[in-house]
């Protein structure tokens, strides 16, 4: 997996992202459940992971979901199962 999106913002999910993203991959953090967490920093550094962050408000979240529901944004290309 080249990228991992975390919207929960908790230690367990962020560390899962560090674990599953491939070397040189990206972990995108948009959730913020706690202002401080413990992450597996040594593992992230050894894998040369990039961290990206984003902060959005609830109104933008609804707008984005509406655009997806209307078919104006195709998310099939970014969903991995």
C-alpha positions as CSV (number, residue, x, y, z in Angstrom):
1,X,0.0,0.0,0.0
2,X,1.5,3.3,-1.0
3,X,-0.7,5.5,1.1
4,X,-2.7,5.2,4.3
5,X,-5.5,7.7,5.3
6,X,-6.2,7.9,9.0
7,X,-9.4,9.8,9.9
8,X,-9.7,8.4,13.5
9,X,-6.6,10.1,14.9
10,X,-5.9,7.6,17.6
11,X,-2.7,5.8,18.4
12,X,-3.8,2.3,17.2
13,X,-4.9,3.4,13.8
14,X,-1.9,5.7,13.1
15,X,0.5,2.9,14.1
16,X,-1.5,0.5,11.9
17,X,-0.8,2.9,9.0
18,X,2.9,2.9,9.8
19,X,2.8,-0.9,9.8
20,X,0.9,-1.4,6.5
21,X,2.2,1.3,4.3
22,X,5.1,0.3,2.1
23,X,8.6,1.7,2.3
24,X,8.6,5.3,1.1
25,X,4.8,5.4,1.4
26,X,2.7,8.2,2.9
27,X,0.5,8.3,6.0
28,X,-2.1,11.1,5.7
29,X,-3.5,12.2,9.1
30,X,-6.8,14.0,9.1
31,X,-8.3,12.8,12.4
32,X,-7.4,14.4,15.6
33,X,-8.9,12.6,18.6
34,X,-6.1,13.5,20.9
35,X,-3.5,16.3,20.8
36,X,-0.7,13.8,21.8
37,X,-0.2,10.2,20.8
38,X,2.7,7.7,20.8
39,X,3.8,6.5,17.4
40,X,6.2,3.9,16.2
41,X,8.7,6.5,15.2
42,X,11.7,4.2,14.7
43,X,9.7,2.0,12.4
44,X,8.4,5.0,10.4
45,X,11.9,6.3,10.0
46,X,13.3,3.0,9.0
47,X,10.6,2.7,6.3
48,X,11.2,6.3,5.2
49,X,7.5,7.1,5.5
50,X,6.2,10.5,4.7
51,X,3.5,12.1,6.9
52,X,1.0,14.5,5.6
53,X,-1.6,16.3,7.7
54,X,-4.8,18.1,7.0
55,X,-7.3,19.8,9.2
56,X,-10.9,20.3,8.0
57,X,-14.1,21.4,9.5
58,X,-17.4,19.5,9.6
59,X,-19.0,21.6,6.8
60,X,-16.2,20.6,4.4
61,X,-16.6,16.9,5.3
62,X,-20.3,17.1,4.4
63,X,-19.6,18.9,1.2
64,X,-17.1,16.3,0.2
65,X,-19.5,13.4,1.0
66,X,-22.3,15.2,-1.0
67,X,-19.9,15.5,-4.0
68,X,-19.1,11.7,-3.8
69,X,-22.8,10.9,-3.5
70,X,-23.6,13.0,-6.5
71,X,-21.0,11.2,-8.5
72,X,-18.9,14.4,-9.0
73,X,-15.9,12.8,-7.3
74,X,-14.9,9.2,-8.2
75,X,-13.3,7.6,-5.2
76,X,-13.1,4.1,-6.7
77,X,-9.5,4.8,-7.8
78,X,-8.4,5.5,-4.2
79,X,-10.1,2.7,-2.3
80,X,-8.1,-0.4,-1.5
81,X,-9.6,-3.6,-0.1
